[in-house]
């Protein structure tokens, strides 16, 4: 006689054998996501030189991918409620890796941007669904660590992609560098297929358009979710803006660093890997309300530290911004899933919509500030965004939990 469904649909705790498989798969999934999206960042000065572009135009190689990805995340997150989580995430990784391989052969700037847009569109099938999968399948005691490890993978993927691309581009050209990223992500997709188990708790359901509309309205009606969405826009925008234009600053006088040396700056993502796991776990143990604003304040202080033309100070400031961003993201992303009683896939997709919209808009606008004011101009923009993010974190700490939660 079969056991009833509620007994089979047991959430995954830390002592469950499936915990290691799930966290390993999403660690690699997060790794591939940031590797594919942001590996071109250290190439921006090279693109500007080779294609005769302004800094803001070169930054479109990052912004176009995330701009296309942002609205597609909402569609993908919603579709996963009907078609299932795993199959959509696998397709996203495979297609986006192949698009990246193709972009290495692009003969023109226009075609390169087109393939980057295709990559962003395809990749949209992973991030929102990954967050929803983790929130659905993990027991509350394991949620903070699982989400932190997923974001730690994102951190290391961003570091690895940027560093390897910088080194390869310095010695063998940017085309081979991009091809290496595409191939590595394709191998990661194969691991993801084998490691990730199918959903236990979640099961696909028939489409209900009217129900979806009510769910979306419910997400925006929640003041906590509105604040989390705004914070996602500001924090991601500030972070991407910082890393987009720090390479231009370090390539110019008085530093005049090589692409390989500039690429070493991205090893600071190790700081983010530690932050996402540590801050995520800390928030799960002592409360998100107590930890989020502290993480946000660290980033604002880091902007001030980057202002002098002193390389050690710049590195320290970038490290502080990195710690802050990944800590905030780890806390906020799990908080979204907890506040959303229904439609967690859509709630996660909306969070990431604003997250990547911030990346796209600020990543490009920062180039206009750099053209007018060089690094102090960029620092002013980033500082303003992080000041607003800190105020949002303070306000969020005073928003009561939703009805379906006794304690958040």
C-alpha positions, -999 to 999 in steps of 0.1 A, spaced: 0 0 0 14 34 -10 21 60 17 -1 91 16 14 121 -3 20 144 27 43 117 41 62 115 9 65 152 4 89 158 32 111 189 31 148 184 29 167 191 62 204 194 68 207 157 78 188 145 47 211 128 21 195 149 -6 207 181 10 242 177 -4 230 169 -39 207 198 -40 232 223 -26 259 210 -49 237 213 -80 226 249 -71 261 259 -62 271 250 -98 239 265 -112 247 298 -94 283 295 -105 272 292 -142 247 320 -140 271 347 -128 299 333 -150 278 336 -181 263 370 -173 293 389 -160 325 373 -174 326 401 -200 331 428 -174 369 428 -175 367 430 -213 349 463 -213 381 484 -218 391 459 -246 357 462 -263 360 500 -261 394 499 -278 387 472 -304 353 484 -315 360 522 -309 332 525 -282 325 549 -253 326 532 -219 288 533 -216 284 516 -250 309 489 -241 290 483 -209 260 473 -230 276 439 -234 266 434 -197 234 455 -196 217 440 -227 219 405 -213 204 415 -179 178 439 -195 164 410 -217 167 387 -187 147 408 -163 112 406 -178 118 370 -190 124 360 -154 87 367 -146 76 345 -175 100 317 -166 91 318 -129 54 317 -138 58 289 -164 77 267 -139 45 266 -118 29 246 -146 58 228 -163 80 219 -134 112 233 -121 141 210 -131 134 207 -168 133 245 -173 165 251 -154 184 224 -174 172 239 -207 183 274 -195 218 263 -187 223 244 -219 210 271 -243 227 300 -226 260 281 -227 256 275 -264 248 311 -271 279 322 -252 300 298 -274 285 314 -305 292 349 -293 329 341 -293 327 340 -331 307 372 -335 322 393 -363 306 426 -353 295 445 -322 259 443 -332 259 406 -335 278 402 -302 251 422 -284 224 401 -301 240 369 -289 244 383 -254 207 391 -255 199 356 -265 220 343 -237 202 365 -212 168 354 -225 177 317 -222 194 320 -188 162 335 -173 149 300 -168 174 294 -139 176 321 -112 140 327 -103 132 290 -105 162 281 -84 151 304 -56 116 289 -57 129 253 -57 151 260 -27 123 277 -7 98 250 -16 120 219 -10 141 230 20 131 227 56 131 261 74 162 251 94 181 244 62 168 273 41 193 300 51 223 278 45 211 264 12 203 298 -2 236 311 11 255 283 -6 236 289 -39 246 326 -38 282 316 -28 283 296 -60 271 327 -78 299 347 -62 326 322 -72 312 319 -107 314 357 -111 350 357 -98 361 327 -118 345 339 -150 360 374 -148 394 363 -137 399 336 -163 385 358 -190 409 386 -181 439 363 -181 430 345 -214 421 377 -231 455 393 -221 474 364 -237 451 349 -264 424 374 -271 388 380 -260 372 355 -283 390 325 -268 383 338 -234 345 339 -240 346 305 -256 362 291 -225 334 304 -204 308 289 -226 324 255 -226 329 255 -188 292 264 -183 281 236 -206 300 211 -184 284 226 -154 250 220 -170 258 183 -173 266 181 -136 234 199 -128 213 174 -148 228 145 -129 229 159 -94 196 177 -89 167 155 -78 132 161 -89 109 181 -67 94 165 -36 71 191 -22 62 211 -53 40 196 -80 30 214 -113 -5 226 -116 -29 236 -144 -26 272 -156 -50 297 -139 -47 331 -154 -71 348 -131 -53 332 -101 -19 344 -114 -32 379 -116 -44 378 -81 -11 364 -69 9 392 -86 -14 418 -71 -9 401 -37 29 403 -40 27 441 -47 2 446 -19 27 433 6 48 462 19 76 439 28 79 425 -7 77 460 -22 107 471 -1 126 439 -9 121 445 -47 133 481 -44 163 470 -24 172 445 -50 172 472 -77 194 495 -57 219 469 -43 224 451 -76 226 483 -95 253 497 -72 273 465 -73 274 461 -111 281 498 -116 311 495 -93 326 465 -111 318 478 -146 339 509 -142 366 500 -117 384 484 -146 385 517 -165 398 534 -134 426 509 -128 436 508 -165 441 546 -166 468 567 -149 481 567 -122 476 529 -120 478 518 -157 473 481 -148 472 453 -173 440 433 -180 454 403 -161 463 425 -130 428 441 -132 413 407 -134 429 399 -100 406 424 -85 377 400 -91 393 376 -66 375 398 -41 344 377 -50 358 353 -24 348 378 1 313 377 -13 313 339 -12 321 340 26 295 368 31 266 350 14 271 319 35 279 336 68 254 364 66 227 341 53 232 316 81 235 344 107 202 360 95 185 326 98 197 322 134 192 357 149 168 373 125 169 390 91 156 422 106 187 425 128 213 417 101 201 432 68 207 469 77 242 461 90 252 444 58 238 474 38 258 499 59 291 481 52 287 488 14 281 525 19 312 528 40 331 509 13 322 536 -13 339 563 8 371 541 12 375 538 -26 378 576 -32 415 582 -27 439 573 -55 455 546 -33 454 511 -46 452 493 -12 423 516 -2 405 509 -34 408 472 -29 396 474 6 366 495 -4 357 471 -32 359 442 -8 335 460 16 310 467 -12 313 430 -23 307 418 13 277 440 16 261 431 -17 263 394 -13 252 395 23 222 416 15 213 394 -15 215 362 5 192 376 32 168 393 9 163 365 -16 154 340 11 132 366 28 111 370 -4 103 333 -4 93 334 32 70 364 29 52 349 -2 25 325 10 14 317 -26 31 319 -59 67 317 -47 80 312 -82 64 345 -92 76 363 -61 111 352 -67 108 362 -104 97 397 -94 126 400 -70 150 391 -97 132 413 -123 141 443 -102 175 428 -93 186 425 -130 168 457 -140 190 475 -115 220 458 -131 210 469 -166 200 505 -158 228 514 -134 254 494 -153 248 517 -183 240 550 -165 272 546 -145 291 551 -178 276 585 -182 287 594 -147 322 581 -155 324 601 -187 316 633 -168 333 628 -134 355 597 -137 356 575 -106 342 602 -82 312 605 -104 306 567 -103 312 567 -65 286 595 -61 260 574 -80 268 542 -61 268 560 -28 234 576 -34 219 542 -43 234 525 -13 221 553 10 186 546 -3 192 509 2 202 514 38 171 534 45 150 507 29 167 481 51 159 501 82 122 505 71 120 468 63 130 459 99 98 476 111 74 460 87 53 433 105 54 397 92 25 386 70 -4 367 84 8 332 75 39 337 96 41 339 133 78 349 133 101 360 104 
